[in-house]
Amino acid sequence: MGGLIVLVVVLAAATVAGLALRQRRGKFRASPAGALRPLAGRITLADPAVLTAEELGVPLGARATLVQFSTEFCANCPPTRRMLGQVAQDHDGVELVEVDAAARLDLARRLNIYSTPTILVLGPDGAIASRASGQPRKADVLAAVGEILGAGAA
Amino acid sequence: MGIDPRGPRFGAVITTIILAIVLVTGSGWLLLAQTVVFAIGALAGLRYAPYGFVYRALVRPRLGPPAELEAESPPRFAQGVGMMCAAIATIGFLAVSPLVGIAFTTLALIAAFLNAAFDLCLGCHMYLFIQRLRPAQ
């Protein structure tokens, strides 16, 4: 029966995809300049690996900035924002900026943001040090922030 | 104000089962019923969602109160995405071609299954995808 075969194949493929997505969810990846190449054929003048205070519309944190891209229809965004806000509050010179991805499609396109929440960790100069898609664990956020604070102290 | 996040998750389990039956039997009429279920959740609100009534009557009393509430708009938007998919598939089964029905039922099934099994809201992510399809200024 064709439908049954389709069903089995689809559920097997979706299980593999689901496991892979869950593995990657909320994990921070280093974000070197080349990794954020803008989509082919679209010319951008700004350095894709840097976010400036002018672009964000608010001052950057003195030591690090957490930028969270959210949308109105994102179930995990509010709890993620609460947790990141806590981290920012606990660390001097670390600020949290939340950006509505749907209102800032320019940034979403330039930074290749397809899902929310996406979190960028910026150094004091606005350089994007690492990024994560999906709700991260607090320990992973602290590690990503610690990497920048540690580099600043050294 | 928010909703119990386990409600939509429970709904996704029922939806997965219904869509799996549709895929195996090719029943356009069963899919039409599921399309109506999607439509009620998306258009009237999750408070009126049929599987939500089942959840509140039979499941929630056994679980106790939720650890935290979540906003209604993401799962409601996802119900709208499901409604569109299921509507196209229903028309496919009943009027156009079973292949169209199978293709769009499969899309809806993948989304419902990922939600039920892995708590991934594919329909929610569709929002930014759709926004991004708009031409750049």
Boltz contact constraints between the chains, C-beta under 6 A:
constraints:
  - contact:
      token1: [A, 3]
      token2: [B, 23]
      max_distance: 6.0
  - contact:
      token1: [A, 3]
      token2: [B, 24]
      max_distance: 6.0
  - contact:
      token1: [A, 3]
      token2: [B, 26]
      max_distance: 6.0
  - contact:
      token1: [A, 4]
      token2: [B, 24]
      max_distance: 6.0
  - contact:
      token1: [A, 6]
      token2: [B, 23]
      max_distance: 6.0
  - contact:
      token1: [A, 7]
      token2: [B, 20]
      max_distance: 6.0
  - contact:
      token1: [A, 7]
      token2: [B, 23]
      max_distance: 6.0
  - contact:
      token1: [A, 7]
      token2: [B, 24]
      max_distance: 6.0
  - contact:
      token1: [A, 10]
      token2: [B, 106]
      max_distance: 6.0
  - contact:
      token1: [A, 14]
      token2: [B, 110]
      max_distance: 6.0
  - contact:
      token1: [A, 14]
      token2: [B, 113]
      max_distance: 6.0
  - contact:
      token1: [A, 18]
      token2: [B, 114]
      max_distance: 6.0
  - contact:
      token1: [A, 18]
      token2: [B, 117]
      max_distance: 6.0
  - contact:
      token1: [A, 18]
      token2: [B, 118]
      max_distance: 6.0
  - contact:
      token1: [A, 21]
      token2: [B, 120]
      max_distance: 6.0
  - contact:
      token1: [A, 22]
      token2: [B, 118]
      max_distance: 6.0
  - contact:
      token1: [A, 71]
      token2: [B, 127]
      max_distance: 6.0
  - contact:
      token1: [A, 71]
      token2: [B, 128]
      max_distance: 6.0
  - contact:
      token1: [A, 72]
      token2: [B, 73]
      max_distance: 6.0
  - contact:
      token1: [A, 73]
      token2: [B, 73]
      max_distance: 6.0
  - contact:
      token1: [A, 73]
      token2: [B, 74]
      max_distance: 6.0
  - contact:
      token1: [A, 73]
      token2: [B, 77]
      max_distance: 6.0
  - contact:
      token1: [A, 73]
      token2: [B, 124]
      max_distance: 6.0
  - contact:
      token1: [A, 73]
      token2: [B, 127]
      max_distance: 6.0
  - contact:
      token1: [A, 74]
      token2: [B, 74]
      max_distance: 6.0
  - contact:
      token1: [A, 74]
      token2: [B, 124]
      max_distance: 6.0
  - contact:
      token1: [A, 75]
      token2: [B, 70]
      max_distance: 6.0
  - contact:
      token1: [A, 75]
      token2: [B, 74]
      max_distance: 6.0
  - contact:
      token1: [A, 75]
      token2: [B, 121]
      max_distance: 6.0
  - contact:
      token1: [A, 75]
      token2: [B, 124]
      max_distance: 6.0
  - contact:
      token1: [A, 101]
      token2: [B, 128]
      max_distance: 6.0
  - contact:
      token1: [A, 102]
      token2: [B, 131]
      max_distance: 6.0
  - contact:
      token1: [A, 115]
      token2: [B, 125]
      max_distance: 6.0
